[in-house]
Amino acid sequence: MKVFWQEAKASHLLPKNPNTSLEKIEFHKELYDAICSALSDSANVLPLSARKFQDWNVGLLERFNVYDT
């Protein structure tokens, strides 16, 4: 799954427009570090031109079904 992501240090940096499709997601530090690592590492398999889209970082995450685990 292709993921477009940005790191926001503070929630006040998020857009206030209710029509936006952006979501604030908070994680425990260990999970956050694992996701950041996976996204950063996955960018290495993408061509240089595909690693950024405007102001967004681009990464890949594997899809999974919670019922399959």
N, CA, C and O atoms as a GROMACS GRO file, in nm:
protein
  276
    1MET      N    1   0.085  -0.114   0.000
    1MET     CA    2   0.000   0.000   0.000
    1MET      C    3   0.091   0.122   0.000
    1MET      O    4   0.183   0.131   0.082
    2LYS      N    5   0.067   0.215  -0.089
    2LYS     CA    6   0.146   0.337  -0.095
    2LYS      C    7   0.092   0.435   0.010
    2LYS      O    8  -0.029   0.457   0.019
    3VAL      N    9   0.183   0.492   0.088
    3VAL     CA   10   0.145   0.582   0.197
    3VAL      C   11   0.213   0.716   0.174
    3VAL      O   12   0.334   0.723   0.154
    4PHE      N   13   0.134   0.823   0.178
    4PHE     CA   14   0.186   0.959   0.174
    4PHE      C   15   0.184   1.009   0.317
    4PHE      O   16   0.079   1.007   0.382
    5TRP      N   17   0.299   1.054   0.367
    5TRP     CA   18   0.304   1.089   0.508
    5TRP      C   19   0.393   1.210   0.534
    5TRP      O   20   0.484   1.242   0.457
    6GLN      N   21   0.363   1.276   0.644
    6GLN     CA   22   0.443   1.386   0.696
    6GLN      C   23   0.446   1.370   0.847
    6GLN      O   24   0.350   1.322   0.908
    7GLU      N   25   0.554   1.411   0.906
    7GLU     CA   26   0.564   1.410   1.051
    7GLU      C   27   0.524   1.548   1.102
    7GLU      O   28   0.580   1.649   1.058
    8ALA      N   29   0.430   1.554   1.193
    8ALA     CA   30   0.386   1.680   1.254
    8ALA      C   31   0.427   1.676   1.401
    8ALA      O   32   0.386   1.586   1.474
    9LYS      N   33   0.504   1.772   1.443
    9LYS     CA   34   0.550   1.776   1.582
    9LYS      C   35   0.442   1.826   1.676
    9LYS      O   36   0.444   1.795   1.795
   10ALA      N   37   0.347   1.904   1.624
   10ALA     CA   38   0.243   1.960   1.711
   10ALA      C   39   0.110   1.959   1.638
   10ALA      O   40   0.104   1.984   1.517
   11SER      N   41   0.003   1.930   1.710
   11SER     CA   42  -0.129   1.919   1.647
   11SER      C   43  -0.177   2.053   1.592
   11SER      O   44  -0.262   2.055   1.503
   12HIS      N   45  -0.126   2.164   1.641
   12HIS     CA   46  -0.169   2.293   1.589
   12HIS      C   47  -0.118   2.316   1.446
   12HIS      O   48  -0.161   2.411   1.380
   13LEU      N   49  -0.028   2.232   1.398
   13LEU     CA   50   0.021   2.244   1.261
   13LEU      C   51  -0.072   2.179   1.160
   13LEU      O   52  -0.057   2.201   1.039
   14LEU      N   53  -0.168   2.100   1.207
   14LEU     CA   54  -0.261   2.034   1.117
   14LEU      C   55  -0.363   2.134   1.064
   14LEU      O   56  -0.398   2.229   1.134
   15PRO      N   57  -0.411   2.115   0.941
   15PRO     CA   58  -0.510   2.207   0.883
   15PRO      C   59  -0.638   2.208   0.966
   15PRO      O   60  -0.678   2.105   1.021
   16LYS      N   61  -0.701   2.322   0.974
   16LYS     CA   62  -0.826   2.336   1.049
   16LYS      C   63  -0.949   2.312   0.961
   16LYS      O   64  -1.061   2.307   1.013
   17ASN      N   65  -0.931   2.298   0.831
   17ASN     CA   66  -1.040   2.280   0.737
   17ASN      C   67  -1.106   2.144   0.761
   17ASN      O   68  -1.040   2.041   0.747
   18PRO      N   69  -1.235   2.140   0.796
   18PRO     CA   70  -1.301   2.012   0.821
   18PRO      C   71  -1.322   1.928   0.694
   18PRO      O   72  -1.352   1.809   0.704
   19ASN      N   73  -1.306   1.987   0.577
   19ASN     CA   74  -1.326   1.916   0.452
   19ASN      C   75  -1.199   1.844   0.405
   19ASN      O   76  -1.200   1.777   0.301
   20THR      N   77  -1.092   1.858   0.479
   20THR     CA   78  -0.967   1.796   0.439
   20THR      C   79  -0.971   1.645   0.467
   20THR      O   80  -1.043   1.600   0.556
   21SER      N   81  -0.894   1.570   0.392
   21SER     CA   82  -0.892   1.425   0.412
   21SER      C   83  -0.772   1.382   0.496
   21SER      O   84  -0.736   1.264   0.496
   22LEU      N   85  -0.711   1.475   0.565
   22LEU     CA   86  -0.598   1.444   0.652
   22LEU      C   87  -0.647   1.399   0.788
   22LEU      O   88  -0.749   1.447   0.838
   23GLU      N   89  -0.574   1.307   0.847
   23GLU     CA   90  -0.609   1.258   0.980
   23GLU      C   91  -0.487   1.266   1.070
   23GLU      O   92  -0.374   1.242   1.027
   24LYS      N   93  -0.510   1.299   1.195
   24LYS     CA   94  -0.406   1.294   1.295
   24LYS      C   95  -0.410   1.156   1.358
   24LYS      O   96  -0.514   1.112   1.406
   25ILE      N   97  -0.296   1.088   1.357
   25ILE     CA   98  -0.288   0.954   1.416
   25ILE      C   99  -0.173   0.956   1.516
   25ILE      O  100  -0.060   0.993   1.483
   26GLU      N  101  -0.201   0.916   1.638
   26GLU     CA  102  -0.098   0.908   1.741
   26GLU      C  103  -0.070   0.762   1.773
   26GLU      O  104  -0.162   0.680   1.779
   27PHE      N  105   0.058   0.730   1.795
   27PHE     CA  106   0.101   0.595   1.824
   27PHE      C  107   0.187   0.594   1.950
   27PHE      O  108   0.244   0.697   1.988
   28HIS      N  109   0.195   0.478   2.015
   28HIS     CA  110   0.295   0.460   2.120
   28HIS      C  111   0.431   0.471   2.054
   28HIS      O  112   0.446   0.441   1.936
   29LYS      N  113   0.531   0.515   2.130
   29LYS     CA  114   0.663   0.542   2.074
   29LYS      C  115   0.722   0.422   2.000
   29LYS      O  116   0.779   0.438   1.892
   30GLU      N  117   0.709   0.302   2.056
   30GLU     CA  118   0.768   0.184   1.991
   30GLU      C  119   0.705   0.157   1.855
   30GLU      O  120   0.775   0.127   1.759
   31LEU      N  121   0.573   0.169   1.847
   31LEU     CA  122   0.504   0.148   1.720
   31LEU      C  123   0.536   0.259   1.622
   31LEU      O  124   0.557   0.235   1.503
   32TYR      N  125   0.540   0.382   1.672
   32TYR     CA  126   0.575   0.497   1.589
   32TYR      C  127   0.714   0.478   1.526
   32TYR      O  128   0.732   0.499   1.406
   33ASP      N  129   0.811   0.437   1.608
   33ASP     CA  130   0.946   0.416   1.557
   33ASP      C  131   0.950   0.306   1.452
   33ASP      O  132   1.020   0.318   1.351
   34ALA      N  133   0.873   0.199   1.474
   34ALA     CA  134   0.870   0.088   1.378
   34ALA      C  135   0.807   0.132   1.246
   34ALA      O  136   0.856   0.096   1.139
   35ILE      N  137   0.699   0.209   1.252
   35ILE     CA  138   0.634   0.257   1.130
   35ILE      C  139   0.725   0.354   1.055
   35ILE      O  140   0.738   0.345   0.933
   36CYS      N  141   0.788   0.446   1.127
   36CYS     CA  142   0.881   0.540   1.062
   36CYS      C  143   0.994   0.466   0.993
   36CYS      O  144   1.031   0.499   0.880
   37SER      N  145   1.047   0.366   1.060
   37SER     CA  146   1.155   0.287   1.002
   37SER      C  147   1.108   0.214   0.876
   37SER      O  148   1.177   0.214   0.774
   38ALA      N  149   0.991   0.152   0.885
   38ALA     CA  150   0.937   0.078   0.769
   38ALA      C  151   0.912   0.171   0.652
   38ALA      O  152   0.944   0.137   0.538
   39LEU      N  153   0.855   0.288   0.678
   39LEU     CA  154   0.828   0.383   0.570
   39LEU      C  155   0.957   0.436   0.508
   39LEU      O  156   0.970   0.443   0.386
   40SER      N  157   1.054   0.471   0.592
   40SER     CA  158   1.182   0.522   0.542
   40SER      C  159   1.256   0.416   0.462
   40SER      O  160   1.307   0.444   0.354
   41ASP      N  161   1.262   0.293   0.516
   41ASP     CA  162   1.332   0.185   0.446
   41ASP      C  163   1.264   0.151   0.314
   41ASP      O  164   1.332   0.122   0.215
   42SER      N  165   1.132   0.154   0.312
   42SER     CA  166   1.060   0.116   0.190
   42SER      C  167   1.080   0.218   0.079
   42SER      O  168   1.071   0.184  -0.039
   43ALA      N  169   1.108   0.341   0.115
   43ALA     CA  170   1.131   0.443   0.013
   43ALA      C  171   1.253   0.408  -0.072
   43ALA      O  172   1.264   0.452  -0.187
   44ASN      N  173   1.345   0.330  -0.017
   44ASN     CA  174   1.466   0.292  -0.091
   44ASN      C  175   1.437   0.204  -0.211
   44ASN      O  176   1.520   0.196  -0.302
   45VAL      N  177   1.322   0.137  -0.214
   45VAL     CA  178   1.288   0.055  -0.331
   45VAL      C  179   1.217   0.136  -0.439
   45VAL      O  180   1.196   0.088  -0.550
   46LEU      N  181   1.181   0.258  -0.406
   46LEU     CA  182   1.115   0.346  -0.503
   46LEU      C  183   1.219   0.425  -0.580
   46LEU      O  184   1.325   0.456  -0.526
   47PRO      N  185   1.191   0.459  -0.706
   47PRO     CA  186   1.282   0.548  -0.779
   47PRO      C  187   1.290   0.683  -0.706
   47PRO      O  188   1.196   0.723  -0.639
   48LEU      N  189   1.402   0.751  -0.720
   48LEU     CA  190   1.420   0.881  -0.653
   48LEU      C  191   1.304   0.976  -0.682
   48LEU      O  192   1.260   1.049  -0.592
   49SER      N  193   1.255   0.975  -0.803
   49SER     CA  194   1.147   1.068  -0.841
   49SER      C  195   1.014   1.033  -0.776
   49SER      O  196   0.922   1.116  -0.777
   50ALA      N  197   1.001   0.912  -0.720
   50ALA     CA  198   0.874   0.869  -0.659
   50ALA      C  199   0.876   0.874  -0.507
   50ALA      O  200   0.778   0.836  -0.443
   51ARG      N  201   0.986   0.920  -0.448
   51ARG     CA  202   0.998   0.920  -0.302
   51ARG      C  203   0.933   1.042  -0.235
   51ARG      O  204   0.913   1.044  -0.114
   52LYS      N  205   0.901   1.142  -0.315
   52LYS     CA  206   0.834   1.261  -0.265
   52LYS      C  207   0.720   1.296  -0.360
   52LYS      O  208   0.731   1.276  -0.480
   53PHE      N  209   0.612   1.349  -0.304
   53PHE     CA  210   0.503   1.402  -0.384
   53PHE      C  211   0.464   1.534  -0.320
   53PHE      O  212   0.405   1.537  -0.212
   54GLN      N  213   0.497   1.644  -0.387
   54GLN     CA  214   0.481   1.777  -0.332
   54GLN      C  215   0.551   1.783  -0.196
   54GLN      O  216   0.672   1.762  -0.190
   55ASP      N  217   0.479   1.811  -0.087
   55ASP     CA  218   0.541   1.818   0.045
   55ASP      C  219   0.535   1.685   0.121
   55ASP      O  220   0.572   1.679   0.238
   56TRP      N  221   0.489   1.580   0.055
   56TRP     CA  222   0.466   1.452   0.121
   56TRP      C  223   0.581   1.355   0.096
   56TRP      O  224   0.635   1.349  -0.015
   57ASN      N  225   0.617   1.280   0.198
   57ASN     CA  226   0.706   1.165   0.182
   57ASN      C  227   0.621   1.049   0.132
   57ASN      O  228   0.501   1.041   0.161
   58VAL      N  229   0.682   0.960   0.057
   58VAL     CA  230   0.611   0.844   0.005
   58VAL      C  231   0.682   0.718   0.055
   58VAL      O  232   0.804   0.706   0.048
   59GLY      N  233   0.604   0.625   0.105
   59GLY     CA  234   0.657   0.497   0.152
   59GLY      C  235   0.559   0.386   0.121
   59GLY      O  236   0.449   0.410   0.072
   60LEU      N  237   0.600   0.265   0.150
   60LEU     CA  238   0.517   0.148   0.124
   60LEU      C  239   0.498   0.070   0.253
   60LEU      O  240   0.593   0.052   0.330
   61LEU      N  241   0.377   0.024   0.277
   61LEU     CA  242   0.348  -0.064   0.389
   61LEU      C  243   0.270  -0.183   0.337
   61LEU      O  244   0.189  -0.170   0.244
   62GLU      N  245   0.293  -0.299   0.396
   62GLU     CA  246   0.221  -0.420   0.355
   62GLU      C  247   0.081  -0.417   0.415
   62GLU      O  248   0.064  -0.385   0.532
   63ARG      N  249  -0.017  -0.450   0.335
   63ARG     CA  250  -0.154  -0.462   0.386
   63ARG      C  251  -0.168  -0.593   0.461
   63ARG      O  252  -0.103  -0.692   0.429
   64PHE      N  253  -0.255  -0.593   0.560
   64PHE     CA  254  -0.285  -0.716   0.629
   64PHE      C  255  -0.429  -0.712   0.677
   64PHE      O  256  -0.488  -0.604   0.692
   65ASN      N  257  -0.483  -0.827   0.699
   65ASN     CA  258  -0.618  -0.840   0.751
   65ASN      C  259  -0.606  -0.884   0.896
   65ASN      O  260  -0.545  -0.987   0.924
   66VAL      N  261  -0.662  -0.809   0.988
   66VAL     CA  262  -0.649  -0.838   1.130
   66VAL      C  263  -0.699  -0.977   1.163
   66VAL      O  264  -0.654  -1.036   1.261
   67TYR      N  265  -0.792  -1.030   1.085
   67TYR     CA  266  -0.846  -1.163   1.110
   67TYR      C  267  -0.752  -1.274   1.064
   67TYR      O  268  -0.770  -1.390   1.101
   68ASP      N  269  -0.650  -1.239   0.984
   68ASP     CA  270  -0.553  -1.338   0.937
   68ASP      C  271  -0.437  -1.355   1.031
   68ASP      O  272  -0.353  -1.443   1.009
   69THR      N  273  -0.428  -1.274   1.136
   69THR     CA  274  -0.311  -1.281   1.227
   69THR      C  275  -0.336  -1.374   1.343
   69THR      O  276  -0.248  -1.392   1.428
   0.00000   0.00000   0.00000
